[in-house]
Amino acid sequence: MDDSRRLLIVGLARNVEKILPREVLRLETVTRASYDEVDFHIVESDSSDHTGKTLELVSSKILGFSFERLGNLQREIPDRINRLRYCRNRYIDFYRASRKPYSEVLVVDFDIQNRRFKPSVLKRVLDEDLTWDVIFANQIGRYFDIYALRERTWCPRDCMVEIDEMVKAGISRTSAKEIAIWGRMRRIPRNSKVIEVDSAFGGMAIYKSWIFDEFDYSIESTPITPIESEHVAFHYKVKKSGGRLFIHPRLTNFAWNPHNLSSFKVLRKLDQISNSIHLKGFRRRLRRLLG
């Protein structure tokens, strides 16, 4: 009997030529400590840089690395969320066609630098006595992915719908965003208990492979609307089937990105004035340092 533990790492890529090779190497190094076999499949579209050539280069150097290029999808599917659903379903198609006995699937956004993703932490999380079907990453800074988050008291509804409702009620859009998005970005200490949710993402998630056998990102047969995050419909199906989904405080992928940095009013103000010749490039350097 083959009891090898196999992992498929999948994700989307766009304009990531500069960070892609390093991130693939990092992910392979971290996950090899817990898995006997690690494969990659990346779905790329709409890049205006040399991401395609970079994918070819990485593919020539790493065994088990594959990719699919979808060209300029924006013309065919102008709506961003519908386009993301389509692209994510392509890596599910790849998983099903491969017929390999993967134990888990790691979904990663390849525009993120996962500097806080460590082999020892991943191993401890996987070996923990926790019954789970999906584990989402945490950030050392404030948890940022409110759009994909669904949790009864923290974020029970689509934050974008909430913003539109508040604006219609006379609240400024900036104040509405403060309430619905930035105010909900909170730091989750790494020694906290796991947080059970209906949906999340945070740039990285580990799925039991049965989920990819049974479900995809389409909204058919769900109450999820087309404007909601593509992750919400996927996770709705998992939850409805009895799956358990957690944000794991110790599974960190990074500290700061443009989203959770924007939860600081002073940095939002800096965003507004960063086109000044005196400040040009400062915000980018600050975010790189914090990240």
DRENDO-1510 file (C-alpha; in Angstrom, 1 decimal, always signed):
<recs>
REC; n; res; u; v; w
REC; 1; MET; +0.0; +0.0; +0.0 .
REC; 2; ASP; +1.3; +3.4; -1.0 .
REC; 3; ASP; +1.0; +5.7; +2.1 .
REC; 4; SER; +3.0; +8.6; +0.5 .
REC; 5; ARG; +1.8; +12.1; +1.3 .
REC; 6; ARG; +1.4; +14.1; -1.8 .
REC; 7; LEU; +0.6; +17.8; -2.3 .
REC; 8; LEU; -0.6; +19.8; -5.3 .
REC; 9; ILE; +0.2; +23.5; -5.1 .
REC; 10; VAL; -2.1; +25.6; -7.4 .
REC; 11; GLY; -2.8; +29.3; -7.9 .
REC; 12; LEU; -3.3; +32.2; -10.2 .
REC; 13; ALA; -0.5; +34.4; -11.6 .
REC; 14; ARG; -0.5; +37.8; -13.3 .
REC; 15; ASN; +2.5; +40.1; -13.7 .
REC; 16; VAL; +4.7; +38.2; -11.3 .
REC; 17; GLU; +7.8; +37.7; -13.3 .
REC; 18; LYS; +10.0; +39.2; -10.6 .
REC; 19; ILE; +8.8; +37.2; -7.6 .
REC; 20; LEU; +7.5; +34.0; -9.1 .
REC; 21; PRO; +10.8; +31.9; -9.2 .
REC; 22; ARG; +11.6; +32.8; -5.6 .
REC; 23; GLU; +8.1; +32.0; -4.4 .
REC; 24; VAL; +8.0; +28.7; -6.1 .
REC; 25; LEU; +11.3; +27.7; -4.5 .
REC; 26; ARG; +10.1; +28.9; -1.1 .
REC; 27; LEU; +6.9; +27.0; -1.3 .
REC; 28; GLU; +8.7; +23.8; -2.5 .
REC; 29; THR; +11.3; +24.1; +0.3 .
REC; 30; VAL; +8.6; +24.6; +3.0 .
REC; 31; THR; +6.3; +21.9; +1.9 .
REC; 32; ARG; +8.9; +19.3; +1.2 .
REC; 33; ALA; +9.5; +19.0; +4.9 .
REC; 34; SER; +5.9; +17.6; +5.3 .
REC; 35; TYR; +5.2; +15.9; +1.9 .
REC; 36; ASP; +6.9; +13.1; +0.0 .
REC; 37; GLU; +5.9; +14.6; -3.3 .
REC; 38; VAL; +5.0; +18.2; -4.3 .
REC; 39; ASP; +3.6; +19.3; -7.7 .
REC; 40; PHE; +2.7; +22.7; -9.0 .
REC; 41; HIS; +0.1; +24.0; -11.4 .
REC; 42; ILE; -0.3; +27.7; -12.1 .
REC; 43; VAL; -2.9; +29.4; -14.2 .
REC; 44; GLU; -1.8; +32.6; -15.8 .
REC; 45; SER; -3.8; +35.3; -17.7 .
REC; 46; ASP; -3.7; +38.9; -18.7 .
REC; 47; SER; +0.0; +39.6; -17.8 .
REC; 48; SER; +1.7; +42.6; -19.4 .
REC; 49; ASP; +5.2; +41.6; -18.3 .
REC; 50; HIS; +7.3; +38.4; -18.9 .
REC; 51; THR; +5.4; +36.1; -16.6 .
REC; 52; GLY; +4.9; +33.6; -19.4 .
REC; 53; LYS; +8.6; +33.3; -20.1 .
REC; 54; THR; +9.3; +33.0; -16.4 .
REC; 55; LEU; +6.8; +30.2; -16.1 .
REC; 56; GLU; +8.6; +28.4; -18.9 .
REC; 57; LEU; +11.9; +28.9; -17.2 .
REC; 58; VAL; +10.7; +27.6; -13.9 .
REC; 59; SER; +9.0; +24.6; -15.6 .
REC; 60; SER; +12.3; +23.6; -17.2 .
REC; 61; LYS; +14.0; +23.6; -13.7 .
REC; 62; ILE; +11.5; +22.1; -11.3 .
REC; 63; LEU; +10.2; +18.6; -11.7 .
REC; 64; GLY; +6.4; +18.4; -11.3 .
REC; 65; PHE; +5.8; +22.0; -12.2 .
REC; 66; SER; +3.2; +22.8; -14.9 .
REC; 67; PHE; +1.2; +25.8; -16.0 .
REC; 68; GLU; -1.5; +27.0; -18.3 .
REC; 69; ARG; -1.6; +30.3; -20.0 .
REC; 70; LEU; -5.1; +31.7; -20.9 .
REC; 71; GLY; -4.0; +34.8; -22.7 .
REC; 72; ASN; -6.0; +38.1; -22.6 .
REC; 73; LEU; -9.1; +36.9; -20.7 .
REC; 74; GLN; -10.2; +40.4; -19.8 .
REC; 75; ARG; -11.6; +41.0; -23.3 .
REC; 76; GLU; -13.8; +37.8; -23.1 .
REC; 77; ILE; -14.6; +38.0; -19.4 .
REC; 78; PRO; -14.5; +41.7; -18.4 .
REC; 79; ASP; -15.9; +41.2; -14.9 .
REC; 80; ARG; -13.0; +40.5; -12.5 .
REC; 81; ILE; -14.8; +38.1; -10.2 .
REC; 82; ASN; -16.2; +36.0; -13.0 .
REC; 83; ARG; -12.8; +35.9; -14.5 .
REC; 84; LEU; -11.3; +34.7; -11.2 .
REC; 85; ARG; -13.9; +32.0; -11.0 .
REC; 86; TYR; -13.1; +30.8; -14.5 .
REC; 87; CYS; -9.3; +30.8; -13.8 .
REC; 88; ARG; -9.7; +28.9; -10.5 .
REC; 89; ASN; -11.9; +26.3; -12.1 .
REC; 90; ARG; -9.1; +25.6; -14.6 .
REC; 91; TYR; -6.8; +24.4; -11.8 .
REC; 92; ILE; -9.6; +22.3; -10.5 .
REC; 93; ASP; -9.9; +20.8; -14.0 .
REC; 94; PHE; -6.1; +20.1; -13.9 .
REC; 95; TYR; -6.4; +18.4; -10.5 .
REC; 96; ARG; -9.2; +16.1; -11.7 .
REC; 97; ALA; -7.4; +15.2; -15.0 .
REC; 98; SER; -4.2; +14.4; -13.2 .
REC; 99; ARG; -5.8; +11.5; -11.3 .
REC; 100; LYS; -2.9; +11.6; -8.8 .
REC; 101; PRO; -3.7; +10.6; -5.2 .
REC; 102; TYR; -3.0; +13.9; -3.7 .
REC; 103; SER; -3.5; +14.2; +0.1 .
REC; 104; GLU; -4.1; +17.9; +0.1 .
REC; 105; VAL; -4.2; +20.9; -2.3 .
REC; 106; LEU; -2.5; +24.1; -1.3 .
REC; 107; VAL; -4.0; +27.2; -3.0 .
REC; 108; VAL; -1.7; +30.2; -3.1 .
REC; 109; ASP; -1.9; +33.7; -4.7 .
REC; 110; PHE; +1.4; +34.1; -6.5 .
REC; 111; ASP; +1.5; +37.8; -6.2 .
REC; 112; ILE; +2.2; +37.4; -2.5 .
REC; 113; GLN; +5.7; +37.0; -0.9 .
REC; 114; ASN; +5.1; +34.3; +1.7 .
REC; 115; ARG; +8.1; +35.3; +3.9 .
REC; 116; ARG; +6.5; +34.0; +7.1 .
REC; 117; PHE; +5.6; +30.5; +5.8 .
REC; 118; LYS; +7.9; +28.1; +7.6 .
REC; 119; PRO; +8.5; +24.3; +7.4 .
REC; 120; SER; +8.4; +23.7; +11.1 .
REC; 121; VAL; +5.1; +25.6; +11.5 .
REC; 122; LEU; +3.4; +23.8; +8.6 .
REC; 123; LYS; +4.5; +20.5; +10.0 .
REC; 124; ARG; +3.1; +21.3; +13.4 .
REC; 125; VAL; -0.2; +22.5; +12.0 .
REC; 126; LEU; -0.6; +19.3; +9.8 .
REC; 127; ASP; +0.3; +17.0; +12.8 .
REC; 128; GLU; -2.1; +18.8; +15.2 .
REC; 129; ASP; -5.1; +16.9; +16.7 .
REC; 130; LEU; -7.7; +19.0; +14.8 .
REC; 131; THR; -10.5; +17.7; +12.6 .
REC; 132; TRP; -10.4; +20.0; +9.6 .
REC; 133; ASP; -11.2; +20.2; +5.9 .
REC; 134; VAL; -9.8; +23.6; +5.0 .
REC; 135; ILE; -7.2; +25.7; +6.9 .
REC; 136; PHE; -6.7; +29.3; +6.0 .
REC; 137; ALA; -3.5; +31.3; +6.6 .
REC; 138; ASN; -3.2; +34.1; +9.1 .
REC; 139; GLN; -1.1; +37.2; +8.8 .
REC; 140; ILE; +1.3; +38.5; +11.5 .
REC; 141; GLY; -0.1; +41.9; +10.9 .
REC; 142; ARG; -3.8; +42.5; +10.6 .
REC; 143; TYR; -5.9; +39.8; +8.9 .
REC; 144; PHE; -6.7; +41.4; +5.6 .
REC; 145; ASP; -9.1; +39.3; +3.4 .
REC; 146; ILE; -12.5; +40.7; +4.6 .
REC; 147; TYR; -14.0; +40.3; +1.1 .
REC; 148; ALA; -13.6; +36.5; +1.3 .
REC; 149; LEU; -14.4; +36.3; +5.0 .
REC; 150; ARG; -17.7; +34.9; +6.3 .
REC; 151; GLU; -18.0; +34.5; +10.1 .
REC; 152; ARG; -21.2; +34.9; +12.2 .
REC; 153; THR; -20.0; +37.8; +14.3 .
REC; 154; TRP; -16.9; +39.1; +12.6 .
REC; 155; CYS; -18.2; +39.4; +9.0 .
REC; 156; PRO; -21.5; +37.7; +8.3 .
REC; 157; ARG; -22.2; +39.4; +5.0 .
REC; 158; ASP; -20.6; +40.7; +1.8 .
REC; 159; CYS; -18.6; +43.8; +2.9 .
REC; 160; MET; -19.1; +45.5; -0.5 .
REC; 161; VAL; -22.9; +45.2; -0.3 .
REC; 162; GLU; -22.7; +46.7; +3.2 .
REC; 163; ILE; -20.7; +49.6; +1.9 .
REC; 164; ASP; -23.3; +50.3; -0.9 .
REC; 165; GLU; -26.1; +50.1; +1.6 .
REC; 166; MET; -24.4; +52.6; +3.9 .
REC; 167; VAL; -23.7; +55.0; +1.1 .
REC; 168; LYS; -27.3; +54.9; +0.1 .
REC; 169; ALA; -28.2; +55.7; +3.7 .
REC; 170; GLY; -26.1; +58.9; +3.5 .
REC; 171; ILE; -22.7; +57.7; +4.9 .
REC; 172; SER; -19.6; +58.7; +3.0 .
REC; 173; ARG; -17.9; +55.9; +1.1 .
REC; 174; THR; -14.7; +56.4; +3.1 .
REC; 175; SER; -16.6; +56.0; +6.4 .
REC; 176; ALA; -18.5; +53.0; +5.1 .
REC; 177; LYS; -15.2; +51.3; +4.1 .
REC; 178; GLU; -13.8; +52.1; +7.6 .
REC; 179; ILE; -16.8; +50.2; +9.1 .
REC; 180; ALA; -17.1; +47.3; +6.7 .
REC; 181; ILE; -13.5; +46.6; +5.7 .
REC; 182; TRP; -10.7; +48.4; +7.5 .
REC; 183; GLY; -12.3; +48.3; +10.9 .
REC; 184; ARG; -12.6; +44.5; +10.6 .
REC; 185; MET; -9.0; +44.0; +9.8 .
REC; 186; ARG; -7.7; +42.8; +13.2 .
REC; 187; ARG; -4.6; +41.1; +14.4 .
REC; 188; ILE; -5.0; +37.5; +15.3 .
REC; 189; PRO; -2.3; +36.5; +17.8 .
REC; 190; ARG; -0.5; +33.4; +16.8 .
REC; 191; ASN; -1.2; +31.8; +20.2 .
REC; 192; SER; -4.9; +32.2; +19.7 .
REC; 193; LYS; -7.3; +29.2; +19.2 .
REC; 194; VAL; -8.3; +28.3; +15.7 .
REC; 195; ILE; -11.3; +30.3; +14.3 .
REC; 196; GLU; -14.0; +28.3; +12.6 .
REC; 197; VAL; -15.5; +30.2; +9.7 .
REC; 198; ASP; -17.9; +29.8; +6.8 .
REC; 199; SER; -15.3; +31.3; +4.4 .
REC; 200; ALA; -11.9; +33.0; +4.3 .
REC; 201; PHE; -8.8; +32.9; +2.2 .
REC; 202; GLY; -6.0; +35.3; +3.1 .
REC; 203; GLY; -3.7; +34.4; +0.2 .
REC; 204; MET; -3.2; +30.8; +1.2 .
REC; 205; ALA; -5.4; +27.8; +2.1 .
REC; 206; ILE; -4.9; +24.1; +2.5 .
REC; 207; TYR; -7.7; +21.9; +1.3 .
REC; 208; LYS; -8.4; +18.2; +1.8 .
REC; 209; SER; -8.3; +16.7; -1.7 .
REC; 210; TRP; -11.9; +15.4; -1.5 .
REC; 211; ILE; -13.1; +19.0; -1.9 .
REC; 212; PHE; -11.5; +19.3; -5.3 .
REC; 213; ASP; -13.1; +16.0; -6.3 .
REC; 214; GLU; -16.6; +17.3; -5.5 .
REC; 215; PHE; -16.8; +21.1; -5.9 .
REC; 216; ASP; -15.7; +24.0; -8.0 .
REC; 217; TYR; -16.0; +27.8; -7.8 .
REC; 218; SER; -19.3; +28.2; -9.8 .
REC; 219; ILE; -22.2; +29.8; -8.2 .
REC; 220; GLU; -24.8; +27.5; -9.6 .
REC; 221; SER; -26.9; +25.7; -7.0 .
REC; 222; THR; -25.8; +28.3; -4.3 .
REC; 223; PRO; -27.4; +31.4; -2.9 .
REC; 224; ILE; -24.1; +33.3; -3.6 .
REC; 225; THR; -24.5; +36.4; -5.9 .
REC; 226; PRO; -22.1; +37.1; -8.8 .
REC; 227; ILE; -20.5; +40.1; -7.1 .
REC; 228; GLU; -19.3; +38.1; -4.1 .
REC; 229; SER; -15.8; +36.7; -3.8 .
REC; 230; GLU; -15.3; +33.6; -5.8 .
REC; 231; HIS; -14.1; +31.9; -2.6 .
REC; 232; VAL; -17.4; +32.3; -0.9 .
REC; 233; ALA; -19.4; +30.0; -3.3 .
REC; 234; PHE; -16.7; +27.4; -3.1 .
REC; 235; HIS; -16.7; +27.4; +0.6 .
REC; 236; TYR; -20.4; +27.5; +0.8 .
REC; 237; LYS; -20.5; +24.1; -0.9 .
REC; 238; VAL; -17.9; +22.7; +1.5 .
REC; 239; LYS; -19.6; +24.0; +4.5 .
REC; 240; LYS; -23.0; +22.7; +3.4 .
REC; 241; SER; -21.5; +19.2; +2.9 .
REC; 242; GLY; -20.4; +19.2; +6.5 .
REC; 243; GLY; -16.8; +20.4; +6.0 .
REC; 244; ARG; -15.0; +22.3; +8.7 .
REC; 245; LEU; -13.1; +25.5; +7.8 .
REC; 246; PHE; -10.6; +27.3; +10.1 .
REC; 247; ILE; -8.3; +30.3; +10.1 .
REC; 248; HIS; -5.3; +28.9; +11.8 .
REC; 249; PRO; -3.4; +31.6; +13.8 .
REC; 250; ARG; -0.1; +29.8; +13.6 .
REC; 251; LEU; -0.2; +29.2; +9.9 .
REC; 252; THR; +1.2; +32.6; +8.9 .
REC; 253; ASN; +2.2; +33.6; +5.3 .
REC; 254; PHE; +3.3; +37.2; +5.6 .
REC; 255; ALA; +3.0; +40.3; +7.8 .
REC; 256; TRP; +1.7; +43.2; +5.7 .
REC; 257; ASN; +0.4; +43.9; +2.3 .
REC; 258; PRO; -1.3; +46.9; +0.6 .
REC; 259; HIS; -4.7; +45.8; +1.9 .
REC; 260; ASN; -4.0; +45.5; +5.7 .
REC; 261; LEU; -1.6; +48.5; +5.6 .
REC; 262; SER; -4.6; +50.5; +4.2 .
REC; 263; SER; -6.3; +49.9; +7.6 .
REC; 264; PHE; -4.0; +52.6; +9.0 .
REC; 265; LYS; -5.5; +56.0; +8.3 .
REC; 266; VAL; -2.1; +57.6; +8.1 .
REC; 267; LEU; -1.1; +55.3; +5.3 .
REC; 268; ARG; -4.3; +55.9; +3.4 .
REC; 269; LYS; -3.5; +59.6; +3.6 .
REC; 270; LEU; +0.0; +58.8; +2.3 .
REC; 271; ASP; -1.7; +57.0; -0.6 .
REC; 272; GLN; -3.5; +60.2; -1.5 .
REC; 273; ILE; -0.4; +62.3; -1.6 .
REC; 274; SER; +2.2; +59.8; -2.8 .
REC; 275; ASN; +2.2; +61.2; -6.3 .
REC; 276; SER; +4.1; +64.1; -5.0 .
REC; 277; ILE; +7.5; +64.3; -6.5 .
REC; 278; HIS; +9.0; +64.4; -3.0 .
REC; 279; LEU; +7.3; +61.2; -1.9 .
REC; 280; LYS; +7.3; +59.2; -5.1 .
REC; 281; GLY; +8.4; +55.6; -4.3 .
REC; 282; PHE; +8.4; +56.2; -0.5 .
REC; 283; ARG; +5.1; +54.3; +0.1 .
REC; 284; ARG; +6.4; +51.4; -2.0 .
REC; 285; ARG; +9.7; +51.2; +0.0 .
REC; 286; LEU; +7.8; +51.4; +3.3 .
REC; 287; ARG; +5.5; +48.6; +2.4 .
REC; 288; ARG; +8.4; +46.4; +1.2 .
REC; 289; LEU; +10.1; +47.1; +4.5 .
REC; 290; LEU; +7.0; +46.3; +6.6 .
REC; 291; GLY; +6.2; +43.2; +4.5 .
</recs>
